[in-house]
Amino acid sequence: MTQAMPTNIVKPLPLPEGVPGIVADWSSDQRAFKNVPWGKAMMWIFLLSDTFIFSSFLISYMTVRMSATEPWPNPSEVFALTLFGKSIPLILIAIMTFVLISSSGTMAMAVKFGYEKNKKMTFILLLITAALGATFVGMQAFEWTKLILDEGIRPWGNPLGAAQFGSVFFMITGFHGTHVSIGVIFLIIVAIKVLRGDLDHERPGFMTGRKGKYEIVEIMGLYWHFVDLVWVFIFAVFYLW
């Protein structure tokens, strides 16, 4: 006994052949990015391009360090802090890393409560994440001040060894610190929008998104996790090598 085929099945539209078919496939969110918000897709594209930039910076750093003719400063000595009369290597960098990695946890929890539409917890966790990010930037500013005023390191010179040390240090950590600072600003903006209920009522404005959707919180989470991941590579390549 044969079973009747359902008549309500919608067949996908045929694609053109060749290159026009590829273009049509990837230019339609109903095919390549079905049910994916454009903001999320664009964030992934941005993060991919940013990955190339940070990779170029780190590869350039490794190339410069291996080709330097003068001795390269020992990071354990350069980034040491004197506490209670003892010089502790990389203690500030370790604290900075702990703070930034912890912010990834609070960001993940903010995304969870966002999709549960718990405005209060989402707002609190976004603010905590922003506060941790601001703390990281503050400690980085302290680190820069110490190197510039106490050690005399400049982007164009370094009294402790290879002159290239200062240029690559300020370039890499400054570029990353700028990302963290921008992220802190946007986290505060999103937190205010969550508290005011802009995401629930789809009030017109910047970074609001679809009505009743908290996708912007997840999009900010993607950016923040990327910034944290990049710091792990900077920490491993620049400070531990």
Residue frames relative to the residue before (quaternion, step in Angstrom):
aa qw qx qy qz dx dy dz
M 1.0000 0.0000 0.0000 0.0000 0.00 0.00 0.00
T 0.2922 -0.7793 0.5325 0.1543 3.56 -0.66 1.10
Q 0.3727 -0.7286 0.5406 0.1946 3.49 -1.14 0.78
A 0.4644 -0.6948 0.4728 0.2793 3.58 -0.84 0.94
M 0.4307 -0.6957 0.5166 0.2521 3.54 -0.98 0.88
P 0.5002 -0.6470 0.4700 0.3322 3.62 -0.95 0.78
T 0.3592 -0.7689 0.5004 0.1716 3.54 -0.98 0.92
N 0.6445 0.5508 -0.3232 0.4204 3.60 1.26 -0.17
I 0.4222 0.6950 -0.4776 0.3326 3.61 1.20 0.36
V 0.2481 -0.7701 0.5742 0.1256 3.55 -0.78 1.10
K 0.2637 -0.7776 0.5531 0.1409 3.55 -0.61 1.13
P 0.5108 -0.6482 0.4583 0.3299 3.61 -0.98 0.76
L 0.5433 -0.6179 0.4578 0.3367 3.54 -1.12 0.68
P 0.4903 -0.6620 0.4675 0.3207 3.60 -0.94 0.77
L 0.3809 -0.7200 0.5385 0.2160 3.54 -1.12 0.75
P 0.5515 -0.5728 0.4706 0.3825 3.59 -1.15 0.46
E 0.5114 -0.6498 0.4678 0.3120 3.55 -1.15 0.50
G 0.8030 0.3249 -0.2307 0.4431 3.51 -1.32 0.47
V 0.8335 -0.2027 0.1627 0.4875 3.53 -1.26 -0.58
P 0.6288 0.5306 -0.3649 0.4357 3.68 0.88 -0.72
G 0.6360 0.5287 -0.3329 0.4529 3.59 1.08 -0.67
I 0.6393 0.5141 -0.3249 0.4706 3.58 1.05 -0.80
V 0.6505 0.5138 -0.3130 0.4636 3.57 0.94 -0.88
A 0.6710 0.4971 -0.3026 0.4593 3.60 0.91 -0.90
D 0.6406 0.5388 -0.3263 0.4391 3.57 1.05 -0.77
W 0.7664 0.3878 -0.2040 0.4698 3.57 0.80 -1.03
S 0.6512 0.5055 -0.3282 0.4611 3.60 1.22 -0.21
S 0.6693 0.4666 -0.2994 0.4947 3.60 1.25 -0.03
D 0.3840 -0.7383 0.5049 0.2294 3.57 -0.67 1.08
Q 0.6064 0.5587 -0.3620 0.4348 3.60 1.21 -0.32
R 0.7091 0.4048 -0.2628 0.5141 3.58 1.22 -0.22
A 0.7878 0.3241 -0.1786 0.4924 3.58 0.54 -1.16
F 0.8074 0.1685 -0.0613 0.5621 3.60 0.98 -0.84
K 0.0542 0.8395 -0.5384 0.0503 3.56 0.83 0.95
N 0.8533 0.0630 -0.1130 0.5052 3.54 -0.90 1.09
V 0.5480 0.5755 -0.4164 0.4416 3.60 1.22 0.36
P 0.4212 -0.7037 0.4997 0.2788 3.65 -0.67 0.99
W 0.5679 -0.6168 0.4179 0.3498 3.56 -1.04 0.75
G 0.6049 0.5669 -0.3638 0.4247 3.59 1.03 -0.68
K 0.6619 0.5022 -0.2992 0.4693 3.56 1.01 -0.82
A 0.6530 0.5071 -0.3142 0.4666 3.57 0.98 -0.84
M 0.6648 0.4993 -0.3039 0.4651 3.58 0.96 -0.85
M 0.6149 0.5367 -0.3526 0.4577 3.59 1.06 -0.66
W 0.6355 0.5219 -0.3293 0.4641 3.60 0.98 -0.81
I 0.6503 0.5058 -0.3167 0.4701 3.59 0.99 -0.83
F 0.6374 0.5201 -0.3214 0.4689 3.59 1.00 -0.82
L 0.6742 0.4959 -0.3021 0.4564 3.58 0.89 -0.93
L 0.6113 0.5395 -0.3517 0.4599 3.58 1.07 -0.66
S 0.6705 0.4792 -0.3039 0.4778 3.59 0.91 -0.86
D 0.6490 0.5134 -0.3172 0.4633 3.58 1.03 -0.76
T 0.5784 0.5784 -0.3664 0.4434 3.58 1.14 -0.60
F 0.6429 0.5187 -0.3173 0.4658 3.57 0.99 -0.83
I 0.6563 0.5156 -0.3189 0.4491 3.60 0.96 -0.84
F 0.6931 0.4567 -0.2910 0.4758 3.59 0.80 -0.95
S 0.6157 0.5385 -0.3500 0.4565 3.60 1.04 -0.70
S 0.6415 0.5178 -0.3219 0.4655 3.58 0.99 -0.82
F 0.6426 0.5249 -0.3235 0.4548 3.58 0.99 -0.83
L 0.7055 0.4637 -0.2777 0.4583 3.58 0.83 -0.97
I 0.6357 0.5082 -0.3320 0.4769 3.59 1.03 -0.72
S 0.6314 0.5198 -0.3287 0.4723 3.59 1.02 -0.78
Y 0.6281 0.5365 -0.3348 0.4534 3.57 1.00 -0.81
M 0.6770 0.4876 -0.2990 0.4631 3.58 0.86 -0.95
T 0.6401 0.5243 -0.3220 0.4601 3.58 1.04 -0.79
V 0.6677 0.4972 -0.2985 0.4668 3.57 0.92 -0.93
R 0.6707 0.5078 -0.3147 0.4396 3.57 0.89 -0.88
M 0.6967 0.4720 -0.2857 0.4585 3.60 0.90 -0.87
S 0.7294 0.4159 -0.2436 0.4855 3.58 1.15 -0.55
A 0.4486 0.6993 -0.4566 0.3183 3.61 1.25 -0.03
T 0.3686 -0.7407 0.5220 0.2074 3.57 -0.96 0.89
E 0.6857 0.4268 -0.2765 0.5208 3.60 1.16 -0.49
P 0.6277 -0.5477 0.3818 0.4004 3.61 -1.15 0.49
W 0.3810 -0.7179 0.5389 0.2213 3.54 -0.99 0.89
P 0.5099 -0.6661 0.4400 0.3205 3.64 -0.80 0.91
N 0.4591 -0.6700 0.5106 0.2821 3.56 -1.09 0.74
P 0.4107 -0.7392 0.4673 0.2578 3.66 -0.47 1.12
S 0.6122 0.5652 -0.3586 0.4209 3.60 1.04 -0.66
E 0.6958 0.4329 -0.2648 0.5082 3.58 1.15 -0.59
V 0.6563 0.5251 -0.3163 0.4399 3.57 0.95 -0.87
F 0.7885 0.3059 -0.1448 0.5135 3.58 0.90 -0.94
A 0.3886 0.7069 -0.4943 0.3241 3.57 1.09 0.67
L 0.2155 -0.7516 0.6090 0.1334 3.54 -1.22 0.58
T 0.3421 -0.7244 0.5608 0.2089 3.56 -1.07 0.75
L 0.0631 0.7923 -0.5983 0.1010 3.56 -0.54 1.26
F 0.8452 -0.0054 -0.0453 0.5326 3.56 -0.82 1.08
G 0.7225 -0.4671 0.2355 0.4520 3.55 1.03 0.85
K 0.6812 0.4386 -0.2889 0.5100 3.59 1.28 0.07
S 0.3779 -0.7093 0.5504 0.2260 3.55 -1.06 0.79
I 0.0965 -0.8058 0.5842 0.0079 3.59 -0.53 1.20
P 0.3335 -0.7763 0.4968 0.1982 3.62 -0.49 1.13
L 0.8842 0.0641 -0.0616 0.4586 3.55 -1.14 0.86
I 0.3149 0.7743 -0.5083 0.2072 3.62 1.14 0.37
L 0.6581 0.5017 -0.3150 0.4647 3.60 0.98 -0.83
I 0.6524 0.5125 -0.3164 0.4600 3.58 0.97 -0.85
A 0.6312 0.5302 -0.3341 0.4570 3.59 1.03 -0.75
I 0.6586 0.4949 -0.3107 0.4740 3.58 0.97 -0.84
M 0.6290 0.5345 -0.3282 0.4594 3.58 1.00 -0.83
T 0.6608 0.5047 -0.3044 0.4648 3.57 0.95 -0.88
F 0.6454 0.5206 -0.3188 0.4590 3.58 0.96 -0.84
V 0.6518 0.5200 -0.3122 0.4553 3.59 0.96 -0.88
L 0.7023 0.4698 -0.2815 0.4548 3.58 0.83 -0.96
I 0.6513 0.4968 -0.3243 0.4732 3.61 0.97 -0.78
S 0.6204 0.5376 -0.3421 0.4573 3.60 1.06 -0.71
S 0.6302 0.5462 -0.3369 0.4372 3.57 1.05 -0.72
S 0.5765 0.5688 -0.3827 0.4447 3.60 1.15 -0.46
G 0.6334 0.5326 -0.3235 0.4588 3.58 1.08 -0.74
T 0.6806 0.4699 -0.2945 0.4787 3.59 0.90 -0.88
M 0.6206 0.5354 -0.3415 0.4600 3.59 1.11 -0.66
A 0.6467 0.5131 -0.3192 0.4655 3.58 0.97 -0.82
M 0.6545 0.4974 -0.3125 0.4759 3.58 1.01 -0.75
A 0.6105 0.5451 -0.3482 0.4571 3.60 1.08 -0.68
V 0.6379 0.5131 -0.3240 0.4742 3.59 1.01 -0.79
K 0.6384 0.5365 -0.3242 0.4467 3.59 0.96 -0.86
F 0.7166 0.4291 -0.2568 0.4863 3.57 0.79 -1.00
G 0.5745 0.5829 -0.3811 0.4301 3.58 1.16 -0.48
Y 0.7073 0.4386 -0.2674 0.4856 3.57 0.86 -0.89
E 0.6252 0.4754 -0.3418 0.5160 3.57 1.29 -0.19
K 0.3860 -0.7545 0.4400 0.2967 3.58 1.39 -0.01
N 0.3613 0.6864 -0.5255 0.3495 3.53 1.03 0.88
K 0.2539 -0.8278 0.4822 0.1336 3.55 0.10 1.34
K 0.6634 0.5349 -0.3223 0.4121 3.57 0.84 -0.93
M 0.7088 0.4458 -0.2682 0.4764 3.59 0.78 -1.01
T 0.6240 0.5329 -0.3451 0.4556 3.59 1.02 -0.74
F 0.6475 0.5187 -0.3078 0.4658 3.58 0.95 -0.89
I 0.6752 0.5013 -0.2980 0.4517 3.59 0.84 -0.97
L 0.6974 0.4770 -0.2793 0.4562 3.57 0.85 -0.96
L 0.6196 0.5231 -0.3477 0.4707 3.59 1.08 -0.64
L 0.6573 0.4964 -0.3129 0.4729 3.57 0.99 -0.78
I 0.6289 0.5200 -0.3395 0.4677 3.60 1.02 -0.75
T 0.6406 0.5207 -0.3193 0.4653 3.58 0.99 -0.84
A 0.6574 0.4992 -0.3075 0.4734 3.58 0.96 -0.87
A 0.6437 0.5213 -0.3230 0.4577 3.60 1.01 -0.80
L 0.6482 0.5000 -0.3180 0.4782 3.60 0.99 -0.77
G 0.6432 0.5137 -0.3203 0.4688 3.57 1.02 -0.77
A 0.6529 0.4988 -0.3110 0.4776 3.59 0.99 -0.82
T 0.6133 0.5390 -0.3439 0.4638 3.59 1.09 -0.69
F 0.6291 0.5318 -0.3223 0.4664 3.57 1.00 -0.83
V 0.6733 0.4855 -0.3003 0.4698 3.59 0.87 -0.95
G 0.6335 0.5350 -0.3310 0.4504 3.59 1.02 -0.76
M 0.6693 0.4787 -0.2985 0.4836 3.58 0.96 -0.82
Q 0.6234 0.5236 -0.3426 0.4689 3.57 1.09 -0.64
A 0.6220 0.5238 -0.3360 0.4752 3.59 1.06 -0.72
F 0.6302 0.5186 -0.3278 0.4758 3.59 1.04 -0.75
E 0.6397 0.5269 -0.3175 0.4608 3.58 1.00 -0.84
W 0.6513 0.5063 -0.3113 0.4717 3.59 0.94 -0.87
T 0.6549 0.5241 -0.3125 0.4459 3.59 0.91 -0.94
K 0.6477 0.5218 -0.3107 0.4601 3.57 0.98 -0.87
L 0.6913 0.4776 -0.2903 0.4581 3.58 0.87 -0.93
I 0.6852 0.4864 -0.2915 0.4571 3.58 0.98 -0.83
L 0.7667 0.3894 -0.2064 0.4668 3.59 0.77 -1.02
D 0.7591 0.3905 -0.2119 0.4758 3.59 0.87 -0.94
E 0.7782 0.3435 -0.1780 0.4948 3.58 0.89 -0.92
G 0.3959 -0.7459 0.4605 0.2734 3.60 1.20 -0.36
I 0.3892 0.7226 -0.4851 0.3017 3.59 1.17 0.47
R 0.0454 -0.7853 0.6173 -0.0129 3.55 -0.97 0.97
P 0.6353 -0.5211 0.3830 0.4220 3.62 -1.20 0.27
W 0.7501 0.3731 -0.2049 0.5061 3.60 1.15 -0.54
G 0.8149 0.1273 -0.0855 0.5589 3.59 1.21 0.11
N 0.0830 -0.7893 0.6082 0.0154 3.52 -1.25 0.47
P 0.2921 -0.7879 0.5133 0.1743 3.64 -0.44 1.12
L 0.6425 0.5544 -0.3233 0.4187 3.61 1.21 -0.27
G 0.8018 -0.1700 0.1303 0.5579 3.60 1.20 -0.14
A 0.8490 -0.0500 0.0582 0.5228 3.56 -0.97 -0.91
A 0.4796 -0.7000 0.4567 0.2673 3.56 -0.85 1.01
Q 0.6180 0.5788 -0.3463 0.4039 3.60 1.13 -0.60
F 0.4841 0.6947 -0.4264 0.3182 3.58 1.22 -0.38
G 0.6929 0.4933 -0.2836 0.4429 3.56 0.83 -0.99
S 0.6696 0.5156 -0.3139 0.4328 3.58 0.89 -0.87
V 0.7071 0.4410 -0.2831 0.4748 3.60 0.83 -0.91
F 0.6199 0.5496 -0.3517 0.4359 3.60 1.05 -0.67
F 0.7135 0.4408 -0.2639 0.4763 3.58 0.76 -1.01
M 0.6290 0.5365 -0.3454 0.4441 3.59 1.05 -0.66
I 0.7288 0.4412 -0.2561 0.4567 3.59 0.72 -1.06
T 0.7271 0.4195 -0.2615 0.4764 3.59 0.72 -1.01
G 0.6270 0.5331 -0.3440 0.4521 3.60 1.08 -0.60
F 0.6486 0.5072 -0.3158 0.4716 3.57 0.98 -0.82
H 0.6666 0.4785 -0.3018 0.4853 3.58 0.98 -0.81
G 0.6490 0.5201 -0.3224 0.4520 3.60 0.94 -0.81
T 0.6062 0.5396 -0.3484 0.4690 3.58 1.12 -0.63
H 0.6288 0.5264 -0.3276 0.4693 3.59 1.01 -0.79
V 0.6646 0.4948 -0.3109 0.4657 3.59 0.91 -0.88
S 0.6501 0.5237 -0.3182 0.4494 3.60 0.93 -0.87
I 0.6514 0.4930 -0.3133 0.4842 3.59 0.95 -0.85
G 0.6409 0.5301 -0.3236 0.4512 3.58 0.99 -0.82
V 0.6298 0.5330 -0.3362 0.4541 3.60 0.99 -0.79
I 0.6462 0.5206 -0.3190 0.4579 3.58 0.95 -0.87
F 0.7014 0.4595 -0.2765 0.4695 3.59 0.84 -0.93
L 0.5988 0.5497 -0.3655 0.4535 3.61 1.07 -0.60
I 0.6523 0.5006 -0.3157 0.4736 3.58 0.97 -0.81
I 0.6315 0.5298 -0.3324 0.4583 3.60 0.99 -0.81
V 0.6774 0.4806 -0.2926 0.4740 3.58 0.87 -0.95
A 0.6289 0.5396 -0.3405 0.4443 3.61 0.97 -0.80
I 0.6538 0.5023 -0.3148 0.4703 3.60 0.95 -0.82
K 0.6545 0.5086 -0.3146 0.4627 3.57 0.97 -0.82
V 0.6258 0.5240 -0.3384 0.4683 3.58 1.04 -0.73
L 0.6772 0.5040 -0.2959 0.4469 3.58 0.87 -0.95
R 0.7021 0.4647 -0.2696 0.4674 3.60 0.98 -0.82
G 0.4846 -0.6824 0.4271 0.3421 3.59 1.24 -0.26
D 0.3066 0.7794 -0.4998 0.2206 3.58 1.20 0.37
L 0.6683 0.5046 -0.3087 0.4511 3.59 1.02 -0.74
D 0.6542 0.5090 -0.3156 0.4619 3.59 1.14 -0.51
H 0.7809 0.3344 -0.1606 0.5026 3.57 1.02 -0.80
E 0.3513 -0.7661 0.4694 0.2633 3.59 1.31 0.01
R 0.1069 0.7969 -0.5803 0.1294 3.54 0.73 1.05
P 0.5067 -0.6492 0.4543 0.3396 3.59 -0.90 0.78
G 0.4255 0.6840 -0.5106 0.3006 3.54 -0.95 0.85
F 0.7109 -0.4630 0.3453 0.4012 3.49 -1.40 0.03
M 0.8633 0.0401 -0.0504 0.5006 3.58 -0.97 0.95
T 0.3316 0.7499 -0.5085 0.2630 3.59 0.81 0.97
G 0.2443 -0.8054 0.5096 0.1789 3.60 0.84 -0.90
R 0.7269 -0.4262 0.3124 0.4386 3.54 -1.32 -0.21
K 0.6302 -0.5710 0.3763 0.3678 3.54 -1.15 0.67
G 0.8437 0.1592 -0.1392 0.4934 3.54 -0.91 0.97
K 0.6280 0.5228 -0.3365 0.4681 3.59 1.26 0.09
Y 0.2389 -0.7679 0.5814 0.1234 3.56 -1.06 0.83
E 0.1766 0.8299 -0.5111 0.1374 3.57 1.10 0.74
I 0.6060 0.5789 -0.3630 0.4074 3.58 1.06 -0.71
V 0.6032 0.5446 -0.3617 0.4569 3.60 1.12 -0.58
E 0.6660 0.4837 -0.3024 0.4806 3.58 0.96 -0.83
I 0.6220 0.5377 -0.3411 0.4557 3.59 1.03 -0.75
M 0.6476 0.4889 -0.3105 0.4951 3.57 1.02 -0.80
G 0.6112 0.5546 -0.3435 0.4482 3.57 1.12 -0.68
L 0.6224 0.5338 -0.3394 0.4610 3.59 1.01 -0.78
Y 0.6607 0.5013 -0.3037 0.4689 3.57 0.91 -0.91
W 0.6972 0.4874 -0.2909 0.4379 3.58 0.83 -0.97
H 0.6440 0.5047 -0.3301 0.4707 3.60 0.96 -0.77
F 0.6185 0.5388 -0.3447 0.4565 3.59 1.05 -0.70
V 0.6483 0.5157 -0.3151 0.4631 3.58 0.93 -0.91
D 0.6566 0.5033 -0.3102 0.4683 3.59 0.98 -0.83
L 0.6564 0.5157 -0.3152 0.4516 3.58 0.95 -0.86
V 0.6307 0.5315 -0.3328 0.4571 3.58 0.98 -0.81
W 0.6417 0.5269 -0.3333 0.4466 3.58 0.98 -0.78
V 0.5897 0.5634 -0.3717 0.4435 3.60 1.06 -0.64
F 0.6760 0.4734 -0.2947 0.4817 3.59 0.95 -0.84
I 0.6290 0.5166 -0.3395 0.4714 3.60 1.01 -0.75
F 0.6466 0.5273 -0.3126 0.4540 3.57 0.94 -0.90
A 0.7024 0.4716 -0.2746 0.4571 3.57 0.90 -0.93
V 0.7424 0.4274 -0.2343 0.4597 3.58 0.86 -0.97
F 0.7649 0.3936 -0.2139 0.4629 3.59 0.84 -0.95
Y 0.7870 0.3634 -0.1875 0.4619 3.59 0.76 -1.00
L 0.7494 0.4051 -0.2312 0.4700 3.62 1.00 -0.69
W 0.5991 0.5708 -0.3691 0.4231 3.59 1.19 -0.37
